[in-house]
Amino acid sequence: MSKVIKKMELDALKNTFKDVRDMVVLSSEKLTCQIDYGMRASFRKKKIHVQMVKNSLARRVFGELGMNLDKYLAGTTLVAWGGTSLAELSKDIDELVKKNAKLLKVKGAVSEGQEIDFKTALSMPTREGAIGRVVSLALSPASRLIGQLKAPGANIAGALKTLAERTEAPAAEAEPPVAAV
């Protein structure tokens, strides 16, 4: 491969992966064109991209981008990225790997540029789930505080209501019934 072509391929890979921080790295052996087309078509619907990379070029590009993926860059390498979160991407990849266990194998996952185990990526919450969890954790102390602030007022209101009912009951008993004339 000439230096000019290699530089063009490196530039293309850099442009492709410059904003990608979450991905799943796969290995494919004896992948037929029908399965490959079906896989890519189903991923396209979910806005997931899949690209086969040359290991030596990928090692350079990911190294320049601050990701050390040397552990995953051996043999045939497919990189999948996209979707709404790494968790959803991992779940979609896991479904596909289960259907084609003899043809596809997961090498690992990358989250925010750091290598992680694929099982860890599967158990991660989705973006929406993580945001919901953070919001509920942030609101929990506030709701407890509001409950504690409202409790004394509610106790006083309850005591006043009880006193008002007690004073109304003897007043109603003290009045004699009016006789009909």
Contacts in CASP RR format, 6 or more apart in sequence:
PFRMAT RR
TARGET T0000
AUTHOR 0000-0000-0000
METHOD contacts of the structure
MODEL  1
MSKVIKKMELDALKNTFKDVRDMVVLSSEKLTCQIDYGMRASFRKKKIHV
QMVKNSLARRVFGELGMNLDKYLAGTTLVAWGGTSLAELSKDIDELVKKN
AKLLKVKGAVSEGQEIDFKTALSMPTREGAIGRVVSLALSPASRLIGQLK
APGANIAGALKTLAERTEAPAAEAEPPVAAV
1 9 0 8 1.000
6 57 0 8 1.000
9 54 0 8 1.000
9 57 0 8 1.000
10 57 0 8 1.000
10 60 0 8 1.000
10 61 0 8 1.000
13 53 0 8 1.000
13 57 0 8 1.000
13 58 0 8 1.000
13 61 0 8 1.000
14 61 0 8 1.000
14 64 0 8 1.000
14 65 0 8 1.000
16 51 0 8 1.000
17 61 0 8 1.000
17 62 0 8 1.000
17 65 0 8 1.000
17 79 0 8 1.000
17 81 0 8 1.000
18 65 0 8 1.000
20 81 0 8 1.000
20 82 0 8 1.000
21 110 0 8 1.000
21 111 0 8 1.000
21 112 0 8 1.000
21 113 0 8 1.000
22 81 0 8 1.000
22 82 0 8 1.000
22 85 0 8 1.000
22 86 0 8 1.000
22 89 0 8 1.000
22 109 0 8 1.000
22 110 0 8 1.000
22 111 0 8 1.000
22 112 0 8 1.000
22 113 0 8 1.000
23 79 0 8 1.000
23 80 0 8 1.000
23 81 0 8 1.000
23 82 0 8 1.000
23 86 0 8 1.000
23 89 0 8 1.000
23 109 0 8 1.000
23 110 0 8 1.000
24 79 0 8 1.000
24 80 0 8 1.000
24 81 0 8 1.000
24 86 0 8 1.000
24 89 0 8 1.000
24 90 0 8 1.000
24 93 0 8 1.000
24 106 0 8 1.000
24 108 0 8 1.000
24 109 0 8 1.000
24 110 0 8 1.000
24 118 0 8 1.000
24 121 0 8 1.000
25 69 0 8 1.000
25 72 0 8 1.000
25 73 0 8 1.000
25 77 0 8 1.000
25 78 0 8 1.000
25 79 0 8 1.000
25 80 0 8 1.000
25 106 0 8 1.000
25 107 0 8 1.000
25 108 0 8 1.000
25 109 0 8 1.000
25 110 0 8 1.000
26 77 0 8 1.000
26 78 0 8 1.000
26 79 0 8 1.000
26 80 0 8 1.000
26 93 0 8 1.000
26 97 0 8 1.000
26 104 0 8 1.000
26 105 0 8 1.000
26 106 0 8 1.000
26 107 0 8 1.000
27 75 0 8 1.000
27 76 0 8 1.000
27 77 0 8 1.000
27 78 0 8 1.000
27 104 0 8 1.000
27 105 0 8 1.000
27 106 0 8 1.000
27 107 0 8 1.000
28 36 0 8 1.000
28 52 0 8 1.000
28 76 0 8 1.000
28 78 0 8 1.000
28 103 0 8 1.000
28 104 0 8 1.000
28 105 0 8 1.000
29 76 0 8 1.000
29 103 0 8 1.000
29 105 0 8 1.000
30 102 0 8 1.000
30 103 0 8 1.000
31 100 0 8 1.000
31 103 0 8 1.000
31 104 0 8 1.000
32 103 0 8 1.000
35 100 0 8 1.000
35 103 0 8 1.000
39 50 0 8 1.000
39 96 0 8 1.000
39 100 0 8 1.000
40 50 0 8 1.000
42 96 0 8 1.000
43 49 0 8 1.000
43 50 0 8 1.000
43 80 0 8 1.000
43 92 0 8 1.000
46 83 0 8 1.000
46 88 0 8 1.000
46 92 0 8 1.000
47 82 0 8 1.000
47 83 0 8 1.000
48 80 0 8 1.000
48 81 0 8 1.000
48 82 0 8 1.000
48 83 0 8 1.000
48 89 0 8 1.000
48 92 0 8 1.000
49 80 0 8 1.000
49 81 0 8 1.000
49 82 0 8 1.000
50 78 0 8 1.000
50 79 0 8 1.000
50 80 0 8 1.000
51 78 0 8 1.000
51 79 0 8 1.000
52 76 0 8 1.000
52 77 0 8 1.000
52 78 0 8 1.000
52 79 0 8 1.000
53 77 0 8 1.000
53 78 0 8 1.000
53 79 0 8 1.000
55 73 0 8 1.000
55 74 0 8 1.000
55 75 0 8 1.000
55 77 0 8 1.000
58 69 0 8 1.000
58 73 0 8 1.000
58 77 0 8 1.000
58 79 0 8 1.000
59 69 0 8 1.000
59 70 0 8 1.000
59 73 0 8 1.000
62 68 0 8 1.000
62 69 0 8 1.000
62 73 0 8 1.000
63 69 0 8 1.000
66 113 0 8 1.000
67 110 0 8 1.000
67 113 0 8 1.000
67 114 0 8 1.000
68 115 0 8 1.000
69 110 0 8 1.000
69 115 0 8 1.000
71 107 0 8 1.000
71 115 0 8 1.000
72 107 0 8 1.000
72 108 0 8 1.000
72 115 0 8 1.000
77 107 0 8 1.000
80 89 0 8 1.000
80 93 0 8 1.000
81 89 0 8 1.000
82 89 0 8 1.000
83 89 0 8 1.000
84 126 0 8 1.000
84 127 0 8 1.000
84 128 0 8 1.000
85 124 0 8 1.000
85 126 0 8 1.000
85 127 0 8 1.000
86 109 0 8 1.000
86 111 0 8 1.000
86 121 0 8 1.000
86 124 0 8 1.000
87 121 0 8 1.000
87 122 0 8 1.000
87 123 0 8 1.000
87 124 0 8 1.000
87 125 0 8 1.000
87 126 0 8 1.000
87 127 0 8 1.000
88 126 0 8 1.000
89 121 0 8 1.000
90 109 0 8 1.000
90 118 0 8 1.000
90 121 0 8 1.000
90 122 0 8 1.000
90 124 0 8 1.000
91 122 0 8 1.000
93 106 0 8 1.000
94 106 0 8 1.000
94 118 0 8 1.000
94 122 0 8 1.000
96 104 0 8 1.000
97 104 0 8 1.000
97 105 0 8 1.000
97 106 0 8 1.000
106 118 0 8 1.000
108 115 0 8 1.000
108 116 0 8 1.000
108 117 0 8 1.000
108 118 0 8 1.000
108 121 0 8 1.000
109 115 0 8 1.000
109 116 0 8 1.000
109 117 0 8 1.000
109 118 0 8 1.000
109 120 0 8 1.000
109 121 0 8 1.000
110 116 0 8 1.000
111 121 0 8 1.000
111 124 0 8 1.000
125 133 0 8 1.000
END
